[in-house]
């Protein structure tokens, strides 16, 4: 390896779990440099949900690194495979999505992913796999299915668990990874990116490419970002996420809530800082943990909202949480006169989404009214002008 290629491989390996195979990646980069061609870097996106969070950006940031080295990102929108449903990590068959749901989710995904990716035509190609999968004949599908054995497909962990638990595995679920692999054939993928939950699918792609006479793609596996709870993967359904469209103050506040132990992981996967600087920031003997976390929060907010918003979010956090002052931008909410239960007041102020959530927040001691903690959801409140209602550390409303 030349020094330049070795440096590129080192950059691309940063923060990864595994590369299948590293020597192949080096060879492919060297050949591309010699021939003056772009590698085609594949990322499959199944539009099963519209919004993305920082967990999704881990692999998007790696895709951007390839783009910055001069290569082309090929974003595959799985509008056809989404109708099958990815069985990855599922203990039951996933419901199929409608065409309208898929299109709406894909539009939102593009807008949010564009905050990270270079979206110029020279660096990004967007393809829908219905282009080729919808045209496959029954015989072509049979030929594709003939590239792998049942025993090989049953190596997938989720299938094993379901069979052991006497839960049905349907034939169409075997087709999902095969069709995802066929996507790699159709776009002539050089490299495919994915999270650890996609390792099986991505490696199937290598096998399918071989079966169709192509050089197998290199597979780069990225870790799953741990959520704010420090236990489970970041997920909107688990409520432990930081959304890429979160307001700057909310985004910064959520970063400040992570444990000190999680900072190294977040710095590595969500910033471009070199390893020696991350080591310095996460060493309490060299940098106070709060100072390091403030730096992390600013870097993340700046990526999505700019430097000025990052500074303002940090100042807001310092005023509200460090100095325990009320924020300047509390929204006014008009309420009718007369007593109202604490839970209903939260719902009226839109500080919670449901009545059930309102009751939980009150019982958990997360609600204050004029700085007095409320612990009974049925507590009657008599609204007065200027009364401040607070839920958690970041949500406020001023009554009128």
C-alpha positions as CSV (number, residue, x, y, z in Angstrom):
1,X,0.0,0.0,0.0
2,X,1.2,3.5,-0.8
3,X,1.1,6.0,2.1
4,X,-1.8,7.8,0.6
5,X,-4.0,4.6,0.3
6,X,-3.0,3.5,3.8
7,X,-4.1,6.9,5.1
8,X,-7.4,6.6,3.3
9,X,-8.0,3.1,4.7
10,X,-7.2,4.4,8.2
11,X,-9.7,7.2,7.8
12,X,-12.4,4.9,6.4
13,X,-11.8,2.3,9.2
14,X,-12.3,4.9,11.9
15,X,-15.3,4.1,14.1
16,X,-16.1,0.9,12.2
17,X,-16.9,-2.5,13.7
18,X,-15.5,-4.6,10.8
19,X,-14.5,-4.3,7.2
20,X,-15.0,-7.3,4.9
21,X,-12.2,-7.3,3.7
22,X,-9.7,-4.5,4.5
23,X,-7.1,-5.7,2.0
24,X,-9.8,-5.7,-0.7
25,X,-10.7,-2.1,0.2
26,X,-7.1,-1.0,-0.1
27,X,-6.8,-2.8,-3.5
28,X,-10.0,-1.3,-4.8
29,X,-9.0,2.2,-3.7
30,X,-5.6,1.8,-5.3
31,X,-7.0,0.6,-8.6
32,X,-9.7,3.4,-8.7
33,X,-6.9,6.0,-8.1
34,X,-4.8,4.5,-10.9
35,X,-7.7,4.3,-13.3
36,X,-9.1,7.7,-12.3
37,X,-12.6,6.3,-11.6
38,X,-15.0,6.7,-8.7
39,X,-15.9,3.8,-6.5
40,X,-19.6,3.2,-6.2
41,X,-20.6,3.3,-2.5
42,X,-24.0,1.7,-1.8
43,X,-26.2,2.5,1.1
44,X,-29.7,0.9,1.2
45,X,-32.5,2.8,2.8
46,X,-35.8,1.1,3.6
47,X,-38.3,3.9,3.9
48,X,-40.2,2.4,6.9
49,X,-40.1,5.6,8.9
50,X,-39.8,9.2,7.8
51,X,-37.6,10.8,10.4
52,X,-33.9,10.1,11.1
53,X,-31.9,10.6,14.3
54,X,-28.2,10.7,15.1
55,X,-28.1,6.9,15.1
56,X,-28.9,7.0,11.4
57,X,-26.2,9.6,10.8
58,X,-23.4,7.3,11.9
59,X,-23.5,5.4,8.5
60,X,-24.4,8.6,6.6
61,X,-21.3,10.3,7.9
62,X,-19.2,7.3,6.7
63,X,-20.8,7.6,3.3
64,X,-19.8,11.3,3.3
65,X,-16.2,10.3,4.0
66,X,-16.2,8.2,0.9
67,X,-17.7,11.2,-1.1
68,X,-15.0,13.5,0.2
69,X,-12.4,11.1,-1.1
70,X,-13.9,11.6,-4.5
71,X,-16.2,8.6,-4.7
72,X,-19.9,8.3,-5.6
73,X,-22.6,7.5,-3.0
74,X,-25.4,5.4,-4.5
75,X,-28.5,5.7,-2.2
76,X,-30.8,2.8,-2.8
77,X,-34.4,3.6,-1.8
78,X,-36.0,0.2,-1.1
79,X,-39.4,1.1,-2.3
80,X,-39.9,-2.5,-3.6
81,X,-38.2,-4.4,-0.8
82,X,-40.2,-2.2,1.7
83,X,-43.3,-4.0,0.5
84,X,-41.7,-7.3,1.7
85,X,-40.5,-6.0,5.0
86,X,-36.9,-6.5,6.4
87,X,-37.0,-9.3,8.9
88,X,-33.7,-8.1,10.5
89,X,-34.0,-8.3,14.3
90,X,-37.7,-9.0,14.2
91,X,-39.4,-11.6,16.2
92,X,-42.5,-11.4,13.9
93,X,-43.3,-10.7,10.3
94,X,-43.2,-7.0,9.5
95,X,-46.3,-5.4,8.0
96,X,-46.0,-4.2,4.4
97,X,-46.1,-0.5,3.6
98,X,-48.3,1.2,1.0
99,X,-46.7,3.0,-2.0
100,X,-47.9,6.4,-0.7
101,X,-46.3,5.7,2.7
102,X,-43.0,4.8,1.1
103,X,-42.9,7.9,-1.1
104,X,-43.7,10.2,1.8
105,X,-41.1,8.6,4.0
106,X,-38.4,8.8,1.2
107,X,-39.1,12.5,0.6
108,X,-38.5,13.3,4.3
109,X,-35.4,11.1,4.4
110,X,-33.9,12.9,1.5
111,X,-34.4,16.3,3.1
112,X,-32.8,15.2,6.4
113,X,-29.9,13.1,4.9
114,X,-29.0,16.1,2.7
115,X,-27.8,17.8,5.9
116,X,-24.9,15.4,5.9
117,X,-24.4,14.1,2.3
118,X,-22.9,16.0,-0.7
119,X,-26.0,16.0,-2.9
120,X,-24.4,17.2,-6.1
121,X,-24.9,15.0,-9.1
122,X,-21.2,14.2,-9.3
123,X,-21.2,12.7,-5.7
124,X,-24.7,11.3,-5.3
125,X,-26.9,8.9,-7.3
126,X,-30.4,8.0,-6.0
127,X,-32.0,4.8,-7.3
128,X,-35.3,3.1,-6.4
129,X,-35.0,-0.7,-6.5
130,X,-38.4,-1.0,-8.0
131,X,-36.6,0.0,-11.3
132,X,-35.3,-3.6,-11.6
133,X,-37.1,-5.7,-9.0
134,X,-40.6,-4.9,-10.4
135,X,-39.5,-6.1,-13.8
136,X,-38.2,-9.5,-12.7
137,X,-40.0,-12.4,-14.2
138,X,-41.0,-15.4,-12.0
139,X,-38.2,-17.4,-13.6
140,X,-35.6,-14.7,-12.8
141,X,-36.8,-14.7,-9.2
142,X,-36.4,-18.5,-9.1
143,X,-32.9,-18.1,-10.4
144,X,-32.1,-15.6,-7.8
145,X,-33.5,-17.8,-5.0
146,X,-31.3,-20.6,-6.4
147,X,-28.1,-18.7,-5.4
148,X,-28.4,-19.6,-1.7
149,X,-29.5,-22.7,0.2
150,X,-32.1,-22.9,3.0
151,X,-29.4,-23.9,5.4
152,X,-27.5,-20.7,4.6
153,X,-30.5,-18.5,5.1
154,X,-31.3,-20.1,8.4
155,X,-28.0,-18.9,9.7
156,X,-29.7,-15.5,10.3
157,X,-30.1,-15.1,14.0
158,X,-33.7,-13.8,13.9
159,X,-34.9,-16.7,11.9
160,X,-33.2,-19.2,14.3
161,X,-34.9,-17.6,17.3
162,X,-38.3,-17.6,15.7
163,X,-38.1,-21.2,14.7
164,X,-36.9,-22.2,18.2
165,X,-39.9,-20.3,19.6
166,X,-42.2,-22.0,17.2
167,X,-43.0,-18.7,15.4
168,X,-43.6,-18.9,11.7
169,X,-41.0,-17.7,9.2
170,X,-42.5,-17.0,5.8
171,X,-41.0,-17.8,2.4
172,X,-41.1,-14.2,1.3
173,X,-38.9,-13.2,4.1
174,X,-36.0,-15.2,2.6
175,X,-36.4,-13.0,-0.5
176,X,-35.6,-9.8,1.3
177,X,-31.8,-10.3,1.7
178,X,-31.6,-11.9,-1.8
179,X,-33.2,-8.9,-3.4
180,X,-31.0,-6.5,-1.4
181,X,-28.0,-8.5,-2.7
182,X,-29.4,-8.2,-6.2
183,X,-29.5,-4.4,-5.8
184,X,-25.7,-4.6,-5.5
185,X,-25.5,-6.5,-8.8
186,X,-27.7,-4.0,-10.6
187,X,-25.8,-0.9,-9.5
188,X,-22.4,-2.6,-9.6
189,X,-21.6,-1.7,-6.0
190,X,-17.9,-1.5,-5.0
191,X,-18.6,-1.0,-1.3
192,X,-21.8,-1.4,0.8
193,X,-22.3,0.3,4.2
194,X,-24.5,-0.8,6.9
195,X,-25.0,-1.1,10.7
196,X,-24.3,-4.3,12.6
197,X,-27.9,-5.3,12.2
198,X,-27.4,-5.4,8.4
199,X,-24.2,-7.6,8.4
200,X,-26.1,-10.7,7.2
201,X,-27.9,-8.8,4.4
202,X,-24.7,-7.0,3.3
203,X,-22.6,-10.2,3.2
204,X,-25.3,-11.9,1.1
205,X,-24.7,-9.1,-1.4
206,X,-21.1,-10.3,-1.8
207,X,-22.3,-13.8,-2.5
208,X,-24.9,-12.7,-5.0
209,X,-22.4,-10.5,-6.9
210,X,-20.0,-13.5,-7.2
211,X,-22.9,-15.6,-8.5
212,X,-23.6,-13.1,-11.2
213,X,-19.9,-12.8,-12.2
214,X,-19.1,-9.5,-10.5
215,X,-16.3,-8.7,-8.1
216,X,-17.8,-8.9,-4.6
217,X,-18.4,-5.6,-2.8
218,X,-16.4,-4.6,0.3
219,X,-18.7,-4.4,3.3
220,X,-18.1,-1.8,5.9
221,X,-20.0,-2.4,9.1
222,X,-20.8,0.5,11.5
223,X,-21.8,0.3,15.1
224,X,-25.2,1.0,16.4
225,X,-25.3,4.3,18.4
226,X,-26.4,3.8,22.0
227,X,-29.4,6.0,22.9
228,X,-29.6,8.7,25.7
229,X,-30.4,6.0,28.2
230,X,-27.0,4.5,27.8
231,X,-28.5,1.0,27.4
232,X,-30.5,0.4,24.2
233,X,-29.8,1.5,20.7
234,X,-31.0,5.0,19.8
235,X,-34.7,4.7,18.7
236,X,-37.6,7.1,18.3
237,X,-40.0,4.4,19.7
238,X,-37.9,4.1,22.8
239,X,-37.8,7.9,23.3
240,X,-34.0,7.9,23.8
241,X,-33.1,9.7,20.5
242,X,-31.7,13.0,19.3
243,X,-33.5,13.9,16.0
244,X,-31.6,15.7,13.2
245,X,-34.5,18.2,13.1
246,X,-34.6,18.8,16.8
247,X,-34.4,22.5,17.8
248,X,-30.8,23.6,18.7
249,X,-31.6,24.0,22.4
250,X,-33.3,20.6,22.6
251,X,-30.4,19.0,20.7
252,X,-27.8,20.5,22.9
253,X,-29.7,19.7,26.1
254,X,-30.1,16.1,25.1
255,X,-26.3,15.8,24.4
256,X,-25.6,17.2,27.9
257,X,-27.8,14.5,29.4
258,X,-25.6,11.6,28.3
259,X,-23.3,9.9,30.7
260,X,-19.6,10.7,30.8
261,X,-18.9,7.1,29.8
262,X,-20.8,7.6,26.5
263,X,-18.8,10.6,25.3
264,X,-16.0,8.7,23.7
265,X,-18.5,6.8,21.5
266,X,-20.3,10.0,20.6
267,X,-17.2,11.9,19.8
268,X,-15.9,9.0,17.6
269,X,-19.1,8.4,15.7
270,X,-20.6,11.8,15.4
271,X,-17.6,14.1,15.0
272,X,-14.5,14.3,12.8
273,X,-12.1,14.9,15.7
274,X,-8.8,12.8,15.6
275,X,-8.4,10.0,18.1
276,X,-5.7,11.9,20.1
277,X,-8.0,14.9,20.6
278,X,-10.9,12.6,21.7
279,X,-8.6,10.9,24.2
280,X,-7.7,14.3,25.6
281,X,-11.3,15.4,25.9
282,X,-12.5,12.2,27.5
283,X,-9.7,12.0,30.0
284,X,-11.0,13.7,33.3
285,X,-7.4,14.4,34.3
286,X,-7.0,16.6,31.2
287,X,-10.5,17.9,30.5
288,X,-13.4,18.4,32.9
289,X,-16.3,16.2,31.8
290,X,-18.7,19.1,31.6
291,X,-16.3,21.1,29.4
292,X,-15.9,18.1,27.1
293,X,-19.7,17.6,26.9
294,X,-20.3,21.2,26.1
295,X,-17.7,20.9,23.3
296,X,-19.5,17.8,22.0
297,X,-22.9,19.5,22.2
298,X,-21.7,22.5,20.2
299,X,-20.1,20.3,17.5
300,X,-23.3,18.3,17.0
301,X,-25.6,21.3,16.9
302,X,-23.3,23.1,14.5
303,X,-23.5,20.3,12.0
304,X,-27.3,20.8,11.6
305,X,-27.9,24.4,12.6
306,X,-24.7,26.3,12.3
307,X,-22.1,27.9,14.6
308,X,-24.3,30.8,15.8
309,X,-27.1,28.4,16.8
310,X,-24.7,26.2,18.6
311,X,-23.3,29.1,20.7
312,X,-26.9,30.3,21.5
313,X,-27.9,26.7,22.6
314,X,-24.9,26.5,24.9
315,X,-25.8,29.9,26.4
316,X,-29.4,28.9,26.8
317,X,-28.4,25.7,28.6
318,X,-26.1,27.6,30.9
319,X,-28.8,30.1,31.9
320,X,-31.6,27.5,32.4
321,X,-29.6,24.7,34.0
322,X,-26.4,26.0,35.4
323,X,-27.7,29.3,36.7
324,X,-31.3,27.9,37.2
325,X,-32.9,30.9,35.4
326,X,-35.9,30.7,33.2
327,X,-35.3,30.8,29.4
328,X,-36.1,34.0,27.5
329,X,-38.2,32.3,24.8
330,X,-40.9,30.6,26.8
331,X,-44.0,30.3,24.6
332,X,-47.2,31.9,25.9
333,X,-50.3,29.7,26.1
334,X,-53.8,31.0,26.5
335,X,-55.9,29.0,29.0
336,X,-59.5,29.5,30.1
337,X,-60.1,30.6,33.7
338,X,-61.0,28.2,36.4
339,X,-59.4,25.1,38.0
340,X,-57.9,22.4,35.8
341,X,-56.1,19.2,36.7
342,X,-52.3,19.2,36.3
343,X,-52.4,16.4,33.7
344,X,-55.0,18.2,31.6
345,X,-53.0,21.5,31.8
346,X,-49.9,19.8,30.4
347,X,-52.0,18.4,27.5
348,X,-53.6,21.9,26.9
349,X,-50.1,23.5,26.8
350,X,-48.9,20.8,24.3
351,X,-46.0,19.9,26.6
352,X,-47.0,16.3,26.2
353,X,-48.6,14.3,23.4
354,X,-51.1,12.2,25.3
355,X,-53.0,12.2,28.6
356,X,-51.2,9.0,29.6
357,X,-47.8,10.7,29.1
358,X,-49.0,13.6,31.1
359,X,-49.9,11.4,34.1
360,X,-46.6,9.5,33.8
361,X,-44.5,12.8,33.8
362,X,-46.3,14.1,36.9
363,X,-45.9,10.8,38.8
364,X,-42.2,10.7,37.9
365,X,-41.8,14.2,39.5
366,X,-40.9,15.8,36.2
367,X,-43.5,18.6,36.4
368,X,-43.2,21.9,38.1
369,X,-45.7,24.8,38.2
370,X,-44.1,28.1,39.3
371,X,-41.1,26.1,40.4
372,X,-43.2,23.9,42.7
373,X,-43.0,20.1,42.0
374,X,-46.4,18.4,41.3
375,X,-46.7,14.7,41.9
376,X,-50.4,14.0,41.6
377,X,-51.9,14.2,38.1
378,X,-55.3,15.2,39.6
379,X,-53.9,18.2,41.5
380,X,-56.2,21.1,40.7
381,X,-54.4,24.2,39.3
382,X,-55.9,27.6,39.2
383,X,-54.2,29.3,36.3
384,X,-52.9,32.9,36.8
385,X,-51.3,35.3,34.3
386,X,-47.6,34.6,34.0
387,X,-47.7,31.2,35.7
388,X,-44.9,29.0,34.3
389,X,-45.4,25.3,33.7
390,X,-42.3,23.1,33.2
391,X,-42.0,19.5,32.1
392,X,-38.6,17.9,32.4
393,X,-35.6,20.1,31.9
394,X,-36.4,21.6,28.5
395,X,-40.1,22.2,28.1
396,X,-41.8,25.3,29.3
397,X,-45.0,27.3,28.9
398,X,-46.2,30.6,30.3
399,X,-49.9,30.9,31.0
400,X,-52.0,33.8,29.9
